[in-house]
Amino acid sequence: MNPPVFPLTALLQHSTWLLPLVKTLHLWGIVFMVGSVIMFDLRVLGLAKTLSVRALARFLLPISVAAVFIVIPSGVVLLAAHPNELLANRLFTIKLGLIFLSACNALAFHTGPYTTVAQWDSAVPAPLSAKLFTGLSILLWLAVILCGRTLAFT
C-alpha cells in the first residue's frame, strides 16, 4: 500500500516549471555552499598562504550558512516530489549519511583545530589535524555531490 500523495507532491509532479525551478535553486545553493567550504578547505591545506585563514572564514562562512538556508528547504521540497522513490533508494540514504558526517566533521574542526587558528592564521602552515579535517571535508562533499548527481539519473 502506497502512502497518500501529498498536495505538494502532486503539484511538483504535474507542474511544468515548479520542479525544474526548485532543482535549479537547490543546485545554486550547493554551488555556493560547497564552493565556499572547499575554498576555505584549500586555504587550510596550504593554497593561497598569504590570505588570512580568519579573514577568509569571515568572508566565506556567511555565504555557506546562507546557502544552507537555500539547500535544506529546496532539498525537502525535492524529497516531497518523489518521496517513495527516494526513501527506498539506498543511495539517498548514503547521501544523507554523508551530509551528516560532513556536518560532524565541520563541528569537530571548528571546536578542535580552528580554536588555535591565531597561531597559524597566515604564513604558518596549519596543523596536521586541521589539514586532516579539511581534506576529509573535501572528500565528503565531493561524495555528497556524486550521490546527488547519480540520484538524478536513477
N, C-alpha and C positions, 0 to 999 in steps of 0.2 A: 504494500500500500504506500503510495507516494504522499509525502506531506502536502498540505494545502499550498497552492500557489499564492504568494502574497501579491497585493496590488502593485508594489514596486517591481516585483519580478515580471509580472505580465507587461507592465509599462515598458520596461527595459527590453524585453524580448520582442515587443511589437513596434517599438518606435524606430524610425529610420535613423534619426540623428542622436538620440539621447545616449545610447550605449557607446558609439564611437567618440562622442564628446567626453564622456566620463573616462574612457580608456586613454584619451589624449591628455586629459587633466592628470590622471594617475601617472602617466609616463613623464610628463613635465615635472611633476613632484619628485619622482625618482631621480631624474636627471639632476635637479638642484640638491636633493638630499645626499645622494650617493656621491655626486660630483664634489660637493663641499667636504664631505667626510674623507674622500680619497685625496683631495688636495692637501688637507691637513695631515693625513697619514703619511703622505710622501714627504712632507716637510720634516716630520719627526724622524722618518727613515734616513734623512740626510740631504734631500734635494733643497735647493734654494737656501743654503745655510745662512745667508745674510739677512733673511727675514726672521723677525722675532716670532717665536712659537706662540707666545701670548697674544701678540698683536694679530697674528693670523687667526687664532682661535676667536678673538673678539669680533673679527670680521666675518668668519665663516659660521660660527655656531648659531647666530640668529637666522642665517639662511637655512641651515639644516633643520632647525627647530620649526621655522615657518613651513618648510616643505613637509615635515611630518604631519602638520595640520592640513595638508592637502592629500598626502598619500593615504593616511588612515581612513578618512571618510570616503574617499574615492574607492579605496580597496574594499571597504564594506559594501558600497553600492555595487561594485563589480561582483562581489560574492553573492549579493542578492539577485543578480541577473541569472545565475546558474547555480543555485545553492546545492542541489542534489549532486550534480556532476562534480563540482569542486570538492565538496566534503567527502565524496567517495574516492577521490583521486589521491593516491599516496604522495605524488609529487607536491600537491598543495600542502599536505601535512609537513613534508620535508621543508618546504619554503617557509612555513610559519615557524618551524623549529629553528631554522637558520636565522630568521629575523629575531627570535627570542635570544639566541646565542649572541647575535650582534649587539643587541641592547645590553646584555650582561657583560660583554667584552668592553663596551664603551663605559659602562658604570665602573667596572674594575679598573680601567685605565684612568678615569678621572678621579677615583678615590685612592688610587695607588700611585703609579709613577708621575702622574701630572701634578700631584701635590708638591713635588720638588722641582717644578719647571723653572723656577727662578734660577736654579743652578745650571741649567742647560738651555736657557731661553734662546740665545743666539751665539753663534761662533763656537759653541761647545757641543760635541755630539750627545745625542740623547742616550740615556742608559739603555742597556740591553733589554730590560723589562719593558720599557716604553716602545722600543722597536718591535719586540715580540707582539705586544698588544696591537700596534698599528699594522703590522704585517698580517696578523690574523684578521683584523678588521677588513682589510682589502680583500682577502681571500673569501671571507664570509659574505661580503656584499656582492662580490662577483658571482658567488654561488647562488645567492638570492635572485640576482638578475637572470642567471642561466635557468633557474627553475621557473621563474615568471615567464620568460620567453618561450620555454618549452611547453608550459601550460597553455599558452595561447594557441598552440598547434595540436593539442591533444583533444 
